[in-house]
Amino acid sequence: MQSSISPWILLIALSATVASFAQILLKKSAMEPHDSIIKEYLNVKVICGYGLMFVGMFLTIIAYGRGVQYKNGPIMESIGNIWVVILSFLFFREPITKGKVLGNVLIFAGIVIFYLNWAEISPSLEFLVTDFGTLFSSLG
């Protein structure tokens, strides 16, 4: 049985990664002292950060335009939370606590569970493949 996951979904994951790097740039800028309020908002890090945010948004729009189902977007965007923990450790030396590790493991497990082909694991679990919207609309 072939997977119904679009290869364009990886573009959404890339978008989340780009947005995570943008957040790092914006935080780095926010931590620095600035001579004026203008320089606080119009400096290279802020401009590049918002530029990366725009690139990430553009990648997401392309992915949706190429056929990624809307239910998949938020699932893949949650990869950004994992990246933020890793990048915060690398760039700001923020500690990776047990809570952050547990949270990231749960996020990753949720992504894996969401994309499992339940019908191949066990035919009795085939009802899990059905979209909940489709399932509930058939009840009414």
Steps between C-alpha positions, in 0.01 A plus 500: 500500500639839405525786746264792451750749641599763248873553448422872519440454872878518542478857376285582802762340725764714331278802553486427874878464507549834323256666744697357794821657372310827455394487866861456605604808301219705652587390852869576445405851390266547796780406743736766364501863612402752232576872474147593397156352454549522123818288518319259728253416225700579188822303525645214300387223737142622519474556125652158427278338765184639348632417155540138608149505644374615160696222325350245741150629436562491125621137520185406690279668240680311222455169687127557547472605137665175390242287677599463864182441699426768756488246782871425443628856536473546877641153560816574300524857634544354848851399391584866559460444875766231488735726303457788744621287792803381303588842359452671839753261646747557216470879477402608853627211710152457645489172691309207356291391795319173555173681433626625162621153407167346603310765307706442187465123527122542528494732199704256292291204617184691406634562152590133456163381635314744274672365190492127582305291256273338756330272247833331417583449868172325568186486286289550815657849536392612152243737651794716619589577137167681458501874538309593819298755298393222264430268791280748686315615187403140429344472849251782439 
